Amino acid sequence: MAQFKNITRLYNVAYKSIFTINGTLGYSRVTDTIIKLVNMVAETETNESTLTDIGEFNEACLADLIIGAFWHYTEWHGGQSSKGYVALSSLGGIYWPNMATGPETETGEHSAYTMLNELAETGEF
């Protein structure tokens, strides 16, 4: 149960920094948070409903954030030695897009993808 609270807490930190104007983390620290969050999800027995329940009424629930972040880091990593590549690798451990070519438009996953792109463009690495 404590692990789910930690997942929710980290999701809330990432969400606030990605989706609100008063977020406390820059892009680099958001990437760190996403890596830690994804690793926690991977280490915890979670099902799809848990991933959609966390942040259910936000622009992007946890499942949407994972998918949007995956697609973001496919485009925004600086090679195999970069933090973005570490994030992409961690995300790839729990999300397999198969033949998809990006996040579906007008969804929470697309919102997460777009907002991460905007945060990356601010240059706060």
Short mmCIF file of the C-alpha atoms (twelve columns), coordinates in Angstrom:
data_MODEL
# 
_entry.id   MODEL 
# 
loop_
_atom_site.group_PDB 
_atom_site.id 
_atom_site.type_symbol 
_atom_site.label_atom_id 
_atom_site.label_alt_id 
_atom_site.label_comp_id 
_atom_site.label_asym_id 
_atom_site.label_seq_id 
_atom_site.Cartn_x 
_atom_site.Cartn_y 
_atom_site.Cartn_z 
_atom_site.pdbx_PDB_model_num 
ATOM 1   C CA . MET A 1   0.000  0.000  0.000   1 
ATOM 2   C CA . ALA A 2   2.861  2.392  0.791   1 
ATOM 3   C CA . GLN A 3   4.269  1.819  -2.692  1 
ATOM 4   C CA . PHE A 4   1.003  3.018  -4.283  1 
ATOM 5   C CA . LYS A 5   1.155  6.166  -2.166  1 
ATOM 6   C CA . ASN A 6   4.705  6.770  -3.377  1 
ATOM 7   C CA . ILE A 7   3.640  6.229  -6.997  1 
ATOM 8   C CA . THR A 8   0.756  8.661  -6.528  1 
ATOM 9   C CA . ARG A 9   3.044  11.190 -4.846  1 
ATOM 10  C CA . LEU A 10  5.604  11.048 -7.669  1 
ATOM 11  C CA . TYR A 11  2.849  11.231 -10.285 1 
ATOM 12  C CA . ASN A 12  1.513  14.372 -8.584  1 
ATOM 13  C CA . VAL A 13  4.975  15.996 -8.569  1 
ATOM 14  C CA . ALA A 14  5.473  15.200 -12.263 1 
ATOM 15  C CA . TYR A 15  1.937  16.274 -13.152 1 
ATOM 16  C CA . LYS A 16  2.254  19.616 -11.374 1 
ATOM 17  C CA . SER A 17  5.554  20.388 -13.104 1 
ATOM 18  C CA . ILE A 18  4.349  19.309 -16.551 1 
ATOM 19  C CA . PHE A 19  0.794  20.648 -16.574 1 
ATOM 20  C CA . THR A 20  0.688  23.691 -14.291 1 
ATOM 21  C CA . ILE A 21  2.358  27.085 -14.345 1 
ATOM 22  C CA . ASN A 22  3.518  26.735 -10.760 1 
ATOM 23  C CA . GLY A 23  5.462  23.503 -11.181 1 
ATOM 24  C CA . THR A 24  8.654  23.284 -9.162  1 
ATOM 25  C CA . LEU A 25  10.774 21.106 -11.443 1 
ATOM 26  C CA . GLY A 26  12.571 21.972 -14.652 1 
ATOM 27  C CA . TYR A 27  12.822 19.544 -17.555 1 
ATOM 28  C CA . SER A 28  15.855 17.654 -16.242 1 
ATOM 29  C CA . ARG A 29  14.289 17.037 -12.838 1 
ATOM 30  C CA . VAL A 30  10.969 16.066 -14.443 1 
ATOM 31  C CA . THR A 31  12.914 13.469 -16.422 1 
ATOM 32  C CA . ASP A 32  14.457 12.190 -13.165 1 
ATOM 33  C CA . THR A 33  10.993 12.007 -11.621 1 
ATOM 34  C CA . ILE A 34  9.576  10.104 -14.591 1 
ATOM 35  C CA . ILE A 35  12.450 7.601  -14.436 1 
ATOM 36  C CA . LYS A 36  11.869 7.035  -10.731 1 
ATOM 37  C CA . LEU A 37  8.088  6.827  -11.217 1 
ATOM 38  C CA . VAL A 38  8.334  4.291  -14.045 1 
ATOM 39  C CA . ASN A 39  10.811 2.177  -12.102 1 
ATOM 40  C CA . MET A 40  8.412  2.147  -9.134  1 
ATOM 41  C CA . VAL A 41  5.543  1.085  -11.388 1 
ATOM 42  C CA . ALA A 42  7.718  -1.687 -12.837 1 
ATOM 43  C CA . GLU A 43  8.612  -2.954 -9.357  1 
ATOM 44  C CA . THR A 44  5.023  -2.889 -8.092  1 
ATOM 45  C CA . GLU A 45  2.207  -5.184 -9.047  1 
ATOM 46  C CA . THR A 46  -0.067 -2.763 -10.849 1 
ATOM 47  C CA . ASN A 47  -2.894 -3.363 -13.242 1 
ATOM 48  C CA . GLU A 48  -4.307 -1.128 -15.942 1 
ATOM 49  C CA . SER A 49  -7.071 0.218  -13.707 1 
ATOM 50  C CA . THR A 50  -4.505 1.374  -11.152 1 
ATOM 51  C CA . LEU A 51  -2.642 3.257  -13.874 1 
ATOM 52  C CA . THR A 52  -5.820 4.964  -15.032 1 
ATOM 53  C CA . ASP A 53  -7.144 5.623  -11.516 1 
ATOM 54  C CA . ILE A 54  -4.088 7.660  -10.509 1 
ATOM 55  C CA . GLY A 55  -4.778 11.122 -11.884 1 
ATOM 56  C CA . GLU A 56  -8.080 9.994  -13.368 1 
ATOM 57  C CA . PHE A 57  -9.621 13.482 -13.488 1 
ATOM 58  C CA . ASN A 58  -6.491 15.317 -14.661 1 
ATOM 59  C CA . GLU A 59  -5.489 16.132 -18.227 1 
ATOM 60  C CA . ALA A 60  -3.429 12.933 -18.224 1 
ATOM 61  C CA . CYS A 61  -3.721 10.007 -15.834 1 
ATOM 62  C CA . LEU A 62  -0.648 7.948  -14.992 1 
ATOM 63  C CA . ALA A 63  -1.194 5.602  -17.965 1 
ATOM 64  C CA . ASP A 64  -1.476 8.609  -20.297 1 
ATOM 65  C CA . LEU A 65  1.657  10.160 -18.802 1 
ATOM 66  C CA . ILE A 66  3.609  6.946  -19.396 1 
ATOM 67  C CA . ILE A 67  2.507  6.710  -23.036 1 
ATOM 68  C CA . GLY A 68  2.985  10.416 -23.740 1 
ATOM 69  C CA . ALA A 69  6.406  10.388 -22.079 1 
ATOM 70  C CA . PHE A 70  7.456  7.356  -24.110 1 
ATOM 71  C CA . TRP A 71  6.691  9.145  -27.371 1 
ATOM 72  C CA . HIS A 72  8.264  12.359 -26.126 1 
ATOM 73  C CA . TYR A 73  11.567 10.686 -25.243 1 
ATOM 74  C CA . THR A 74  11.706 8.865  -28.591 1 
ATOM 75  C CA . GLU A 75  12.242 12.333 -30.054 1 
ATOM 76  C CA . TRP A 76  13.944 14.175 -27.177 1 
ATOM 77  C CA . HIS A 77  16.879 12.053 -26.069 1 
ATOM 78  C CA . GLY A 78  20.486 12.891 -26.711 1 
ATOM 79  C CA . GLY A 79  21.783 9.424  -27.510 1 
ATOM 80  C CA . GLN A 80  22.528 6.380  -25.426 1 
ATOM 81  C CA . SER A 81  24.453 8.255  -22.762 1 
ATOM 82  C CA . SER A 82  21.683 10.811 -22.130 1 
ATOM 83  C CA . LYS A 83  19.150 10.999 -19.326 1 
ATOM 84  C CA . GLY A 84  16.386 11.083 -21.949 1 
ATOM 85  C CA . TYR A 85  17.550 7.716  -23.253 1 
ATOM 86  C CA . VAL A 86  17.490 6.307  -19.712 1 
ATOM 87  C CA . ALA A 87  13.897 7.543  -19.432 1 
ATOM 88  C CA . LEU A 88  12.999 6.009  -22.799 1 
ATOM 89  C CA . SER A 89  14.557 2.690  -21.788 1 
ATOM 90  C CA . SER A 90  12.689 2.672  -18.467 1 
ATOM 91  C CA . LEU A 91  9.412  3.525  -20.189 1 
ATOM 92  C CA . GLY A 92  10.049 0.818  -22.793 1 
ATOM 93  C CA . GLY A 93  10.236 -1.679 -19.953 1 
ATOM 94  C CA . ILE A 94  6.551  -1.187 -19.147 1 
ATOM 95  C CA . TYR A 95  5.061  0.146  -22.394 1 
ATOM 96  C CA . TRP A 96  5.282  -1.622 -25.744 1 
ATOM 97  C CA . PRO A 97  3.670  0.417  -28.509 1 
ATOM 98  C CA . ASN A 98  3.769  -2.345 -31.160 1 
ATOM 99  C CA . MET A 99  2.921  -0.746 -34.493 1 
ATOM 100 C CA . ALA A 100 1.730  2.609  -33.118 1 
ATOM 101 C CA . THR A 101 3.384  5.703  -34.528 1 
ATOM 102 C CA . GLY A 102 2.756  8.145  -31.708 1 
ATOM 103 C CA . PRO A 103 0.196  9.180  -29.141 1 
ATOM 104 C CA . GLU A 104 -3.427 9.290  -30.235 1 
ATOM 105 C CA . THR A 105 -4.613 12.852 -30.806 1 
ATOM 106 C CA . GLU A 106 -7.073 14.521 -28.450 1 
ATOM 107 C CA . THR A 107 -6.192 12.156 -25.600 1 
ATOM 108 C CA . GLY A 108 -4.429 12.486 -22.279 1 
ATOM 109 C CA . GLU A 109 -1.394 10.746 -23.748 1 
ATOM 110 C CA . HIS A 110 -1.180 13.392 -26.488 1 
ATOM 111 C CA . SER A 111 -1.523 16.127 -23.844 1 
ATOM 112 C CA . ALA A 112 1.376  14.629 -21.867 1 
ATOM 113 C CA . TYR A 113 3.470  14.339 -25.034 1 
ATOM 114 C CA . THR A 114 2.742  17.945 -26.026 1 
ATOM 115 C CA . MET A 115 3.359  19.411 -22.578 1 
ATOM 116 C CA . LEU A 116 6.652  17.523 -22.194 1 
ATOM 117 C CA . ASN A 117 7.725  18.865 -25.591 1 
ATOM 118 C CA . GLU A 118 6.886  22.395 -24.475 1 
ATOM 119 C CA . LEU A 119 8.781  21.918 -21.202 1 
ATOM 120 C CA . ALA A 120 11.796 20.607 -23.136 1 
ATOM 121 C CA . GLU A 121 11.681 23.598 -25.473 1 
ATOM 122 C CA . THR A 122 12.025 26.000 -22.528 1 
ATOM 123 C CA . GLY A 123 15.631 24.870 -22.317 1 
ATOM 124 C CA . GLU A 124 15.572 24.194 -18.577 1 
ATOM 125 C CA . PHE A 125 17.800 21.126 -18.652 1 
# 
